[in-house]
Amino acid sequence: MIRDFIYLKANTVEEALDLIDQHKEDYKVICGGQSLLILMRQGLVAPEHLIDIKSVEELNYIQFDEKEGLRIGATTTHRTVELSPLVLEKFPVLVHMEENLASIQTRNWGTIGGNLCHGDPAGDPGPVFMALNGAVKIASKQKTRTLTLDEFFIDYFETVLEEGEILLEVRLPPIPPRTAVVYEKFNIIKNDQGIISVAASITLNNDGLSCNDARIVIGAAAPAPIRAKETEKLLIGEKISKGLLEKAGEKASEEADPVADIHASEEYRRHLVGVLIKKMVEKAWEQAKAQVK
Ligand SMILES: Cc1cc2nc3c(=O)[nH]c(=O)nc-3n(C[C@H](O)[C@H](O)[C@H](O)COP(=O)(O)OP(=O)(O)OC[C@H]3O[C@@H](n4cnc5c(N)ncnc54)[C@H](O)[C@@H]3O)c2cc1C
């Protein structure tokens, strides 16, 4: 049973921040409700005031600029991202990620902002945005700040968002030349959350043979999505080989910090990390190489 609450609707960012400020002693922001309503139904969250930001149209946008890159407003739904020709052209990995995220119904309601703020370590957008070197813009009535996605997630279902703050947008810089970004999750039920997920960004040198930069992110393998920084170091400066991929898989499974749950044991999750890392690094490498003339 959902406990009674006072429903308040905001139509602008200013209204949302005012309402939050007025009810800061006991409130929760709701957008698509795809994650929050489950927690409310289970009685895990029972706010006195529910502040609905789904109608804040000024946060519903996808914009691209060659210099600044892509900006996605917080109330933009997964489905809008998935169907955007602009996203398909500039950031195809996002379309692939969205096509495999939940059902169409959930993607029609669930938003990018809601997904990130829910802070689920098995969420799909977080690892992909991190691999893309993304940032988030956050605001409260008092201040606005911008943080990298690497800094945003703290722990299970916990982010850096402070009381009174809402997420406004995600910013993704343009993808550098000779770079490919790929993502895959391993799950038992199609489009369910991943038991393990991996996002990999590989940038090659001018020669098209050796790795100039790598951003490797693992989801569902720790209390929050993690950069596999030792694995990245291992790849940078190297040429691809079977041996290198093996080493990368081993290093990443050491870097992961998974738990056992009803879906998989800790050992199995570490194994999956190794398997997916090898696959994703090789795939990104091949796609980056195809861009070198
Ligand atoms: C059946 C099902 C399957 C799913 N499968 C997947 C999956 O495969 N992969 C995946 O990644 N997710 C999955 N999800 C989760 C869901 O898609 C996302 O969490 C959804 O995007 C949340 O967005 P929302 O707008 O519905 O958020 P809400 O439920 O409205 O809010 C979620 C949390 O974020 C906060 N919040 C929302 N917007 C903001 C904002 N702008 N600023 C500050 N705080 C905010 C809320 O207070 C709440 O704590 C699934 C959900 C369901 C129900």
The ligand as an SDF file (V2000), in Angstrom:
LIG
                    3D

 53 58  0  0  0  0  0  0  0  0999 V2000
    9.9570   -3.3600  -15.4870 C   0  0  0  0  0  0  0  0  0  0  0  0
   11.1390   -2.4470  -15.4230 C   0  0  0  0  0  0  0  0  0  0  0  0
   12.3060   -2.7980  -16.0750 C   0  0  0  0  0  0  0  0  0  0  0  0
   13.4060   -1.9620  -16.0360 C   0  0  0  0  0  0  0  0  0  0  0  0
   14.5450   -2.3180  -16.7150 N   0  0  0  0  0  0  0  0  0  0  0  0
   15.6060   -1.4680  -16.7440 C   0  0  0  0  0  0  0  0  0  0  0  0
   16.7680   -1.7860  -17.5040 C   0  0  0  0  0  0  0  0  0  0  0  0
   16.8700   -2.7940  -18.1820 O   0  0  0  0  0  0  0  0  0  0  0  0
   17.7990   -0.8960  -17.4470 N   0  0  0  0  0  0  0  0  0  0  0  0
   17.7420    0.2730  -16.7320 C   0  0  0  0  0  0  0  0  0  0  0  0
   18.7030    1.0420  -16.7360 O   0  0  0  0  0  0  0  0  0  0  0  0
   16.6420    0.5910  -16.0070 N   0  0  0  0  0  0  0  0  0  0  0  0
   15.5910   -0.2510  -16.0010 C   0  0  0  0  0  0  0  0  0  0  0  0
   14.4700    0.0740  -15.2730 N   0  0  0  0  0  0  0  0  0  0  0  0
   14.5010    1.2840  -14.4360 C   0  0  0  0  0  0  0  0  0  0  0  0
   13.8430    2.4870  -15.0880 C   0  0  0  0  0  0  0  0  0  0  0  0
   13.7810    2.4190  -16.4650 O   0  0  0  0  0  0  0  0  0  0  0  0
   14.6270    3.7160  -14.8060 C   0  0  0  0  0  0  0  0  0  0  0  0
   15.0830    3.7710  -13.5240 O   0  0  0  0  0  0  0  0  0  0  0  0
   13.7920    4.9290  -15.1940 C   0  0  0  0  0  0  0  0  0  0  0  0
   14.4880    5.5430  -16.2380 O   0  0  0  0  0  0  0  0  0  0  0  0
   13.6170    5.9060  -14.0930 C   0  0  0  0  0  0  0  0  0  0  0  0
   13.1440    7.1200  -14.6360 O   0  0  0  0  0  0  0  0  0  0  0  0
   11.8200    7.7730  -14.0730 P   0  0  0  0  0  0  0  0  0  0  0  0
   11.6670    9.0610  -14.7540 O   0  0  0  0  0  0  0  0  0  0  0  0
   10.7100    6.8060  -14.1660 O   0  0  0  0  0  0  0  0  0  0  0  0
   12.2760    7.9970  -12.5630 O   0  0  0  0  0  0  0  0  0  0  0  0
   11.3700    8.0390  -11.2450 P   0  0  0  0  0  0  0  0  0  0  0  0
   10.9310    6.6660  -10.9020 O   0  0  0  0  0  0  0  0  0  0  0  0
   10.3360    9.0790  -11.3530 O   0  0  0  0  0  0  0  0  0  0  0  0
   12.4950    8.5190  -10.2060 O   0  0  0  0  0  0  0  0  0  0  0  0
   13.5780    7.6940   -9.8850 C   0  0  0  0  0  0  0  0  0  0  0  0
   14.4440    8.3910   -8.8370 C   0  0  0  0  0  0  0  0  0  0  0  0
   15.0720    9.5390   -9.3980 O   0  0  0  0  0  0  0  0  0  0  0  0
   14.6620   10.7370   -8.7300 C   0  0  0  0  0  0  0  0  0  0  0  0
   14.5400   11.7230   -9.8080 N   0  0  0  0  0  0  0  0  0  0  0  0
   13.8640   11.6080  -10.9770 C   0  0  0  0  0  0  0  0  0  0  0  0
   14.1530   12.6230  -11.7850 N   0  0  0  0  0  0  0  0  0  0  0  0
   15.0000   13.4330  -11.1080 C   0  0  0  0  0  0  0  0  0  0  0  0
   15.6800   14.6500  -11.4360 C   0  0  0  0  0  0  0  0  0  0  0  0
   15.5790   15.2440  -12.6390 N   0  0  0  0  0  0  0  0  0  0  0  0
   16.4630   15.2120  -10.4910 N   0  0  0  0  0  0  0  0  0  0  0  0
   16.6130   14.6320   -9.2780 C   0  0  0  0  0  0  0  0  0  0  0  0
   16.0310   13.4630   -8.9270 N   0  0  0  0  0  0  0  0  0  0  0  0
   15.2360   12.8730   -9.8400 C   0  0  0  0  0  0  0  0  0  0  0  0
   13.3920   10.3900   -7.9820 C   0  0  0  0  0  0  0  0  0  0  0  0
   13.2530   11.1880   -6.8250 O   0  0  0  0  0  0  0  0  0  0  0  0
   13.6560    8.9290   -7.6340 C   0  0  0  0  0  0  0  0  0  0  0  0
   14.4960    8.8440   -6.5010 O   0  0  0  0  0  0  0  0  0  0  0  0
   13.3590   -0.7390  -15.3010 C   0  0  0  0  0  0  0  0  0  0  0  0
   12.1550   -0.3910  -14.6480 C   0  0  0  0  0  0  0  0  0  0  0  0
   11.0670   -1.2180  -14.7060 C   0  0  0  0  0  0  0  0  0  0  0  0
    9.8050   -0.8030  -14.0180 C   0  0  0  0  0  0  0  0  0  0  0  0
  1  2  1  0
  2  3  1  0
  2 52  2  0
  3  4  2  0
  4  5  1  0
  4 50  1  0
  5  6  2  0
  6  7  1  0
  6 13  1  0
  7  8  2  0
  7  9  1  0
  9 10  1  0
 10 11  2  0
 10 12  1  0
 12 13  2  0
 13 14  1  0
 14 15  1  0
 14 50  1  0
 15 16  1  0
 16 17  1  0
 16 18  1  0
 18 19  1  0
 18 20  1  0
 20 21  1  0
 20 22  1  0
 22 23  1  0
 23 24  1  0
 24 25  2  0
 24 26  1  0
 24 27  1  0
 27 28  1  0
 28 29  2  0
 28 30  1  0
 28 31  1  0
 31 32  1  0
 32 33  1  0
 33 34  1  0
 33 48  1  0
 34 35  1  0
 35 36  1  0
 35 46  1  0
 36 37  1  0
 36 45  1  0
 37 38  2  0
 38 39  1  0
 39 40  1  0
 39 45  2  0
 40 41  1  0
 40 42  2  0
 42 43  1  0
 43 44  2  0
 44 45  1  0
 46 47  1  0
 46 48  1  0
 48 49  1  0
 50 51  2  0
 51 52  1  0
 52 53  1  0
M  END
$$$$
